[in-house]
Amino acid sequence: MTEFDYVVIGGGAAGCVIAAGLAQDGRFSVVLIESGARDKSPWIHIPATFFKSMASRDVAAVVSEPEPSLDGNRFAVPQGRVLGGGSSVNGMIYMRGQKRDYDDWAEVHGCTGWAYQDVLPVFKSQEANTRLGDPFHGQSGPLMVADPIYKHPLGAAMIQSAIATGLPANEDFNGAQQEGAGWYQITAHKGRRKSAAVAFLRPALHLETLTVLTGHQAQRLKFKGRRAAGVEVIGPEGPKTILARKEIILTAGSFQSPKLLMHSGIGPAHHLTALGIEVIHDAPEVGANYQDHVGAPVTMRLKHPIGVHGADKGLKALRHGAEYALFRRGLLASNLLESGACADTTGEGRPDVQYNFTPFAPGPPGTPPLDVHAVSVNPMTMRPKSRGRLALKDANPASDLHFTANPLDRIEDLDTLRRGIRLARDIFRQNPLAELVTDEIWPGPDVSSIAGSNTLDPAIR
Ligand SMILES: Cc1cc2nc3c(=O)[nH]c(=O)nc-3n(C[C@H](O)[C@H](O)[C@H](O)COP(=O)(O)OP(=O)(O)OC[C@H]3O[C@@H](n4cnc5c(N)ncnc54)[C@H](O)[C@@H]3O)c2cc1C
């Protein structure tokens, strides 16, 4: 049996920040328990190769049951399973929520301390922004935030065409206004990803107060009465119990945190009882309220071979590899999601659709990009109304979750995507983009996005 002051479960974005901060305090012993491996894979650290991580052991997708709102298709959600969690495999776009999002948490949902004026100083203290400073940005925190050092010319064309539809130009999506089109800032610097493991945890790794256990899967919490006192873990040497003198901090992500709570007896009592799990605390909200941004791209074929298609093959790959190896720049230094837009498609005064602009054609979910030179404008819902649910299949912590995403359950979300696709098509009708593209690959020329059309919804689903 091992004992620490603080036990942090899950070494992802949140866990790395919290474990490092507690260890750096100097007064406490801290253990960080991570089920994935150390972040050694080169695909993690080279920004453009994050797509390769998707097919590696560092990512595990959580796949839903067949979804009625997707015409029976399943909804797959990739999750980082490696030190750094999502921050080691994600798209690196540095985009905070809107001021109203945080204010709603505080005012509508009663989360005292989470209003915008509360979280802004934390964002600033974490950030080392290479271009922007007060009043919205910090420049001396541990997390490098920078403009992309590689900017694909098609990104510039998409930004110009988006502005031609009437969207404002935006040079800071985390500043005074989120609406507009422009280059994103990213959590990568000088051609290297700045994950939470790199930015926050690495500087604390030498401290005697910090122990990091990778390859260790937390199974369930152990209680003394109603107090969580320890955690059962399975590691390379087998099962063991790790005790917490002060606190256990659960940061295993939006799927695995509720799963671990339910296996520990904290969750909807009727559900746990039916599976033979002793109920420690009846908490119907555990596993409820799953929400996710959903998207449906508009993709057009390019007249000339000027997209990034084929950049990872043959002589082109050699050239990009050499440029990156010698100078840490070029296409491999790009997060490939370099630019985008936020649009207020309802006129309610705040953006409801985010667009990622890509110089390639994304394939169907979970598949590689399409084998053509193409560009894509990808609308995604920013405030989805649909809600899904996570439940246990049985009492075995090794079993997968029973996941119902319900992604387009609410008509409002379908409506948002319809408006998003309409504006995406409008962007393609503007120059300079209009002169660069030929036919529409997706949703396709036969699919009408005119209000009332009955061909668009099946395409979205
Ligand atoms: C493909 C992808 C692209 C994304 N793109 C962006 C983007 O461009 N910009 C952006 O801001 N956000 C992006 N995100 C979202 C962002 O990465 C997440 O919001 C963030 O990582 C969540 O942090 P977290 O600490 O809550 O969970 P995670 O980062 O998921 O960390 C949870 C950690 O817990 C570990 N764990 C789980 N269960 C256990 C267990 N039982 N025992 C021990 N360890 C466990 C996991 O292995 C993981 O390391 C993206 C996410 C993905 C997956």
The ligand as a Gaussian input file, in Angstrom:
#p B3LYP/6-31G(d) Opt

LIG

0 1
 C       -8.937000      14.723000     -31.543000
 C       -9.134000      15.878000     -30.603000
 C       -8.972000      17.180000     -31.079000
 C       -9.150000      18.259000     -30.207000
 N       -8.853000      19.529000     -30.643000
 C       -8.826000      20.547000     -29.754000
 C       -8.334000      21.829000     -30.119000
 O       -7.881000      22.053000     -31.251000
 N       -8.347000      22.820000     -29.177000
 C       -8.802000      22.589000     -27.892000
 O       -8.779000      23.515000     -27.056000
 N       -9.266000      21.381000     -27.518000
 C       -9.262000      20.359000     -28.405000
 N       -9.666000      19.114000     -27.998000
 C      -10.228000      18.956000     -26.643000
 C       -9.176000      18.946000     -25.517000
 O       -8.058000      18.168000     -25.856000
 C       -9.878000      18.411000     -24.253000
 O      -10.920000      19.314000     -23.928000
 C       -8.965000      18.278000     -23.055000
 O       -7.872000      17.434000     -23.329000
 C       -9.765000      17.719000     -21.865000
 O       -8.917000      17.648000     -20.750000
 P       -9.192000      16.644000     -19.537000
 O       -8.035000      16.786000     -18.624000
 O      -10.555000      16.886000     -19.016000
 O       -9.228000      15.179000     -20.176000
 P       -8.132000      14.434000     -21.042000
 O       -7.159000      15.403000     -21.608000
 O       -8.867000      13.524000     -21.955000
 O       -7.329000      13.580000     -19.960000
 C       -7.836000      12.468000     -19.300000
 C       -6.655000      11.549000     -18.994000
 O       -7.067000      10.568000     -18.058000
 C       -6.517000       9.324000     -18.427000
 N       -7.385000       8.291000     -17.851000
 C       -8.647000       7.976000     -18.223000
 N       -9.141000       7.005000     -17.441000
 C       -8.180000       6.711000     -16.552000
 C       -8.101000       5.788000     -15.489000
 N       -9.135000       4.985000     -15.182000
 N       -6.945000       5.708000     -14.774000
 C       -5.896000       6.517000     -15.078000
 N       -5.919000       7.417000     -16.089000
 C       -7.053000       7.514000     -16.807000
 C       -6.512000       9.353000     -19.947000
 O       -5.592000       8.414000     -20.485000
 C       -6.133000      10.808000     -20.216000
 O       -4.738000      10.977000     -20.318000
 C       -9.530000      18.020000     -28.852000
 C       -9.692000      16.718000     -28.382000
 C       -9.478000      15.651000     -29.234000
 C       -9.602000      14.249000     -28.677000

